[in-house]
Structures are given as C-alpha cells and as structure tokens.
Amino acid sequence: MPDVVVVGAGPVGETAAGRCADGGLSVAIVEAELVGGECSYWGCIPSKTLIRPGDVIAAARRVPGAAEAVTGSIDATAAFAQRDYMTSGWRDDGQLPWLEGKGIELVRGHGRLTGERTVEVALSGGGSRALVAERAVVIAVGTGALIPPIDGLAGAKPWTNREITAATSVPPRLLVLGGGAIGAEMAQAFARLGSRVTVIEGLPRLLAHEEPFAGDEVRAAFEAEGITVITDAKVVAARRDVAVAVTLADGREIQGDELLVAVGRTPRTGDIGLDTVGLGDLAGHYLTVDDRLRVAGAGGEWLYAVGDANGRALFTHMGKYQARICGDVICGKAARDVADSGVVPRVTFTDPQVCAVGLTAAQAAEGGVRVRVISVATGGVAGAYVEGNGISGTSALVIDEQHRVVIGATFTGPGIQELLHSATVAIAGRVTLEDLWHAVPAFPTVSEVWLLLLEAYGL
C-alpha cells in the first residue's frame, strides 16, 4: 500500500506527489487523462504559445529598423505547429520519466473515494483497482470550463479553453463570451492570427477583478487593433445554424463562426466519491481547506485538497505552492499556506500585459485598511524607451499607510511580466518603503518605475 494517493496528475498533483516522494514516502498518482493536466495541454502552455507570435510582431513594430522588416502576416499554420510541439501532440510520454525518477506509481483511470484513505480507480484499460493510503489522500482534480445556463448555448457547440487552444484553423469571425483573463488573451491572440473578434462581457469593463485602469487600457488596445468590445451586455440566447449567433438582452444579435465561452471555471469534484466520506453536499463544489490544506469535515488528518479543487486561487503557480505545503504537512513538517490570503501574483498575457499581486485599492478599502495609491507611467523610464516607441501603461502601488508597506501592485505595459516578482517579494516580505528605497534598480531597465513610484510617494 502506498503512503499517499494523489488523485489528479496535473502540475499541482505532480508537485504534491513529488514533494511527498522527496520526503521519503511512497506515492501513487491517479490520472484519467494526460499526465501534465489542463495547464500543459489546454491551458497556459498552448495559450501562451499562440499568443507569442503576435507579441513578437507587435514588439518589432515599436522599434524603428526592426519595424521595416515586418512585411508579412503571422503564419497561423506555423503557429499551430509550434503549439503542437509545445503540447507534445497531446501525448504525455515526456512526462513519465519524471514520475519514474521519483519512484511515483502512475495509475491511469478515474479515481473515486470509497471510504477513509481508500480510492477506487476505474482503470482506463478496463477493470478496477483499490488503492489504500497508509497516510493521506490528496485531491488535485482541478476545474473545467463553466457553461452558463443560457438558452440554446450548450446546443450551439461553443468552444471552451480546450477547443480554442487545440484549434487547427483560424475562424473568420470569433465571438468571445467573457472578458476575463482567458477570454481577453484568446481574443487578442486570434485577432492577431486573423480572426475578426467580438468580446462580450457582462460587467462594466474587461478584467473586472483588477484595478479599473487595467481593463480600460486593455480595451483601448483591443479597439485600436480592430477588436470589438461590448461591455455591460447580457447574453440571453445562443444558436448555431451554419454560423453561431448570440442574442443580447437589448435585442441585438451578433453572429460569428465560432463562440468561445470563457466566463469562469467549475471544480471537477462532482464524481470523486465525496459522499462516501460524509462530504456529499460538496460534490461539484470547491472543497474548503484549512491553512494546512486539510479538507474540512473529513474527520482526522488524511484528506487534502490542493489547487483549483479548493478554490483558493485558481492559478497553476498557486496550486503548486499549495502542493508543496501539503506535501510538507503530510511528511510531518510545520508548514502552512500564507500566500493565498493576499499575496497572489497574476499575469494576463494581453498586450498590454496586466501584472498584479496582492490587493487592489478597492479590496484593501473593503478590508478597512487605510491606503494610499501611487501611480506613474510604465513608459516613463529610459528602459521603456529603449524597448521601443509608444510604450505605455501604468504602474501602481497600494500602500498600507499605517505600516508603510506595499500590499498591492499592478503593472500594465507590453512585456513587463518580469516586473511582478519584485512586487511579490516586497509584499510577501512586508518590506517597508524605507527599505525599498535602498533596492536600487539598474539603469536602463523598466524596473526603474520602482524609483519613480517611491519618489511619487515622497521618499
């Protein structure tokens, strides 16, 4: 019998399994699809690969001398071929040596709890197998795309993140329902690959959970590239004939050739046997965990949930962070999750990118924190001018005035994702503004926006 059974072999499940194995425990990991999970095959890796060609061309067009070399259009076929390479043609052979090297047993099939520390696997090749964990079971089943109950939507055969990241051709007209990170990223990527794109968002702005200026800047960039953006719009019906059409609450009908639905995620906890351990009311819902990632209500300290399955922070990097903590706890170490309470870094890979960590000003105010917000132009430093002409965007800090520390940061601009980790370190470490003043940014880099921000604060 293994010490630990992990259900789900995406990046988060793999990390939990590896951490336990490194701690000297025997581990079995259960996977019904591909080892590597959603992120590797239908999420971060293929989506960013499809985004990359457009970003490179846009960056070149900002640089005199390089701009003149951009004389054609993006080769979508080549872009799809690179995506196929990055996903290994949706084969997971390359993932297996890592598991084998850690001594982790892979069991292919669908795993369901059948009692305390027991997982029954419906094997992919037929038959079943019972796995009994000596120490712990870790749920790492992730999420799937949410299809809202809109009249006719399911019958309209919409795309989700899976279909669009695995697309083999560029639809002439693409409708995108949802202006969050997935919808915005894929809207721009496919517009640059050749689609005429319309984004429909129910809230007043794109990227509604970020600082207001971020969504406004992304919208302006989209519209400058010919992407139609419709906000404050409720879709009430959808249908597919030869084409696909959605009807808005105001009576407008919008047609396209494909429809991407990117309005949210839903946990894959509906068929994992929660009823057998007294948690049947949580089937299909996020699993509540404590700061040691133990599932509430399971009894004892044997059931854990990491990554999207617990709903704390739906990002691969945060799930892997949780998985490392979970593995340490199972191995008997004193570890706990402290980052999910307000130090979550996130990047939306549009152009301009939106890179944020910690709290927005509104979230901080809701929490009763006395804050001051400082913002400067991302393109206002020499390093940005070196990158090319027309570099724009905003860099902003949310400062806790009582403790004089940064509790939130947002950076927008092209290709500035690497600015984010310095802000993450500052927030996680609660570095005071006075100490940040002595963290000197190199010249000429875009990181000099930190100097501008601190000067704007008055240091």
N, C-alpha and C positions, 0 to 999 in steps of 0.2 A: 504494500500500500504506500502511495506517495505521502509525504508530509503535507504537501499543498497541492490543491487542484485549482487551476485558473480557468475560468470559462470566458473565452474570447482571446484571440491571438492577434489583435491589432497592436499598434505601438504601445498602448497602455498595458494591455495584458502581457505582452512580451517583456516589458520593463519590470512589472511586478514579478513575473516568473524568474527573470534573470537576477533580480535583487535577492530573491529567496534562495536561488541556487548558489549565488555567490556567498550567501550566509551559511552554506553547508547543508541546506535542506534538499530533499528530493522533491521534484516538481513534475506534475503532468499538466499540459495545457490543451484545452479543447477548442477546436475551431471548425465551424460548419462551412466556411467559405475559403478565403485565401489568407494565409499567414501574412501579416502585414496590415490587414484590415482596411477600413474605409479610407483612411488618410493616404495610404500608399497607392491605392488603385482607383479611387473615385473621389478623392478629396484634394488635400494640399498638394501632393506631388504632381498629378496631372493638371490641376487647375493652374498652378504657378508656372508649369512648363508651357501651357497655352498662352498665358499672359506675357511671358518673357519676350517673344518676338516683337510685339507691339511696343513694349517698353524700350527695347534697344533702338528701334527705329525712331521713336519719339525723342530719345536722348540724343541720337545722332543729329536730328533736325534742329536741335538747340545749339549746335556747335558749328560755327562757320568753318568751312573747309571740309568737315565731315558731312554737313547737310547736302553739299553738292554731289556727294557720292550716292545719296539716296534717290535713285531714279526709277525704281520699280515699286511693286506692291509686295506684301507678305505672301510667301508661298504657303498656302494653307496645307497642302499635301505634305510638304516637308515638316511643317509644324506638328501635324498629326503623327507623322512618322517618329519624330523626336519624343512625343508623348508616349507612343507605343514602346519606345526604347526605355523610357523612364519608368514605365509600369511593367517592364519585362513581358509585354504582350499578355498581361493579366495571368501570368504564371508566377507561382511563389517558390520555385525551385531555389532561387538565390537566397531566400530567407532561411532555408532549412539548416545550412551548416552552422549558423549562429546558435540555433537551438541545440543542435547536436554537440557543439563545442561546450555548451553549458551543462550538458547532461540532462536536458529537459526532454521529457517524452511528449511527443505530439500525438494527440488522439483526434482524428478527423471525424466530425459528426456534430449533431446538435445536442448540447448538454442541458439537462434539467435537474434541478434539485429534487430528491425524493425523500429527504429527511436530513437530520443534522449531520453535516460533514459528508454527505453522500450525493454524488452526481451520477445520473444515469445518462449514458451517451447513446443516442440513436446513430449508429455508425454509418458513415457515408457509403460504405461498401455493402451495407446490409447488416442486420443483426443489431445487438446492443451490448453495452459493456458497463458495468457498475464500477465507479471509482470512489473509494472511501478515503477521505483525507484524514491523516492522523492529527493534523494540527489546524488547518484552515482551508476555507474555500473563498476564492476571490472572484467577484462578478465584474467582468470588464467587457460587457456586451455592446457598449456604445449606443448610438442613436441612428435612426433612419429619417428620411425626409418626411415632413408633415404635409399631408394633402388636406387642406381645409374642406369642410362640408359645403362647398359651393355647388349650386345646381348644375349638373352636367359636367363638372370638372373632371371627375375620375374617368368618365367615358370619353373625354376629349384626348386621352392618352398623353398627358403632359410629361415633359421631361422633368427629372429631378437632378440633383448633383451627379447621379450616376450616369444618366443618359448624356448630359452635356459634356462631362469630362471624357466620355468614351465615344463622342461623336466622330463620324468618319467623313462628314461633309459639312459645309457651312450653309445653314438655311438662309435663303434670300431675305426673309423677314423673321426676326426673332422677338417674341413678346416675353418679357421677364416680369413675373409677379413676385414682388418683394424687393425692397431697396436696401436690404442689409448687406453684410459682407459678401455672402455667396452671390446674391443677385447682382450687386454692383460690380464685383470682379468679373463675372462671366459676361455681363452686359458689355463692358468695355473690351474684354478680350475678343469677343465675337464680332463686335463692331469693327475692330481693327483687322480681323480676319476677313471681313467683307459683308457682314450682315447689316441690314437696316434694323436698328434695335429700338424698341419702346419699353421703358421701365415704368411699371405701375406700382405705386407704393401707397398704402392706406394711411400712413401717418403724414404729418405736415412736411417732413423732409427725409432725405436719404440718411442712412446711418444714424437713425434716430436716437440710439443709445450713447452716442458720442457727443462731444461738445457741438453746439449748433453750428459754429463756423466750419466744422469739418464737412458736414453734409452739404452746406451751401457751396463750399469750394469744389467738392466733387461734382455737384450738379452743374455748376458753371463750366467745368472742364468737359463734362459729358455733352452738354449742349453745344459747346464750341466744336466738338468732334462730330456733331450731327445726330447724337443720341437723343431721342425724345424722352423726356421725363415728366410723368404725371404723378403728382402727389395729392394727398387728401382724397384718394379715389378708392371706392369700394367696389370690388368685382362681385356681381350678383349672379352671374351665369356664364357658362362656357359651353362651346360645342365644337365638334370637328366634322367637317364635310370633306371637301378636298383640302381646304385650309382649316385653320383653327381660328376661332373668334371668341372674344370675351366681351361681356356686356357690363357696363358700369352702372352704378345706382342712378346716375343722372341721365341714363338712356343711351349714352354713346356706345357704339360698338367698334371694337378695334380688332383688326384681322392680322394674322401672321401665318407663317408656315410651320413654326414650332412654338411651343409655350413652355418656358422654364418656370417651375414653381419653386420658389426659394423663400418661404415665409416662416420657416422655423424647423425644429427638429423634435423628434419624439423618441423616448428611450425604448430600447428593444428588450423590455422586461416583461412583456406580456405572456411569454411561453417559456419561462425558465423555472417553473415549479415552486414559485413563492408560496403557493397555498399549502405546500407540504411542510412548511416550517412556520406556519402561522402568520404569513405576510401576504395572504391572497388579496387583500384590499389594495396592495401596492402594485399589483400586476399592471403593466402598461404605464407605470408612473416612475418618476425618479425615486431612487432609494435614499432615504435620509441616513446620513452617517455622522458620526462624531469626528472630532479632530484627529482621531487615530484611524479614521476610515472604516470603523466598525459599523455595521448596519444596525440601526435602532430597532429594537423589538424582536431580534432573532434569538435572544437568550444565549448567555455565555459570550465567549470572545472568539468565535470561529468563523463568522461570516463578514466579509468585507466587500465594499463596492468602490471602484476607482474609475476615474474618467467620466465620460458623458453619462454613464449609468447613474451617477449620484447627482447630476445636475448642478454641481457647484460652479463649474467654469468650463464651458464647452469648447475647450481648446486642447489640441494634442499635447502641447508643451505642459499645460497644467495637469492634464491627466497623467503624463509621465512623472511629473513632480509628485503627485499623489501616490503613484505606484511605487516610487522609491521609498516614500514614507511608510506605506502599507507593508512593503517587504521588510523594512527595518523593524516595524512593530511586531510582525509575525516572528521575526528572528529574535525577539526579546529585547530590542533596543528601545530607549526612551526617545521616541520621535513623535512629532505631531504636525499637522497642517497649519501653517500660519499665513501663507500667502493668499489663500482664497478669500480672506476676509478684507482684502483691499489692496493687494499688490499684484493684480492680474495684468500682465502685458498682452497687448493685442495689436495686430497689424492687418489693415485692409489693403490688399495689394492692388489698389487702383492707381491711376496716375492723375492727380497727385495721390501718393500714399497717405493713409491715415494711421499714425502710430501713436498708441496711447497706453498708459499704465496708471493704475490707481484709480482715484475717484475723479469724476467730473465735478465742476463747481456746484452743479445742482445737487448731486449726490451728497457732497460734503455739507452743503447748507441744510439738506434734509436731516442729516445726522447731528445737526446742532453745532457744527464746527465753525468758528469764526475764521473766515478765509479772506485772502486777497488774491486776485488773479492778475498775473503779469503776462503780457503777450508782446512778441516782437515778430518782425517779418523773417521767415526762414531764409529768404533770399537776400537778406540784408548784410551778409558777411562775405568777405573776399572769396572764401572757399566755394560759395554758391556761384559766384561769377565765373570762377574757373571751370565749373561744371558745364556752363553754357549760358546763353542769353535767355531771358524771360523766366528764370527760375523764381517761382513764387511759392506762397504758402505761409502758414502761421505756426509759431512755436509758443506754447503757453504753459505756465506752471500754476497749479493751485497750491497755495501756501497756507499752512496752518499757522496763523498769526501768534497764537499762544505759545507754541513750542518752536516756532521759527524753523519748520521743516517742510519739505515738499511732500504733499500727499496725493498729488495727481499731476500728470503731464500729458500733453498732446502735441504732436509734431505733424504738420502736413507739408507735403512737397514731393517732388519726384525723387525716388530712390534714396530716401532718408531713413530707411528702417534701422540702420545700424546706430542711429542716434538713441534708440529706445533703451538699450541696455544700461546706459549710464543713468538714465532716469530711474530705471528699475532698481539699480543698486542704491541710488540715493534714497528712494522711498523705503525699500526693504531694510536698509541700514539706519534709517532715520537720521541721516546726515544733516547737521544744521547748516543754515545758509552761510554762516561764518566759515565753516569748514569747507563748504563747496567753493567758496571764493578762492581757496588755495588749490583747487583742482584745475590746473591751467590747461586750457585746450590748445592743441597745436595749431600753428598757422601754416598755410591757409587751409583750414578744414571747415566744413559746415558746423562742426561741433562748437565753433565759436559763438553760436547762438546762445550757449550757456552763459558766456560772458555778457552778452547783451541783456539777457534776462536778469542776471544778478545786478547789473548796472541799472536796469529799469526799476528794480526793486529799491535801489538806493544804496547799494553797497559800493 
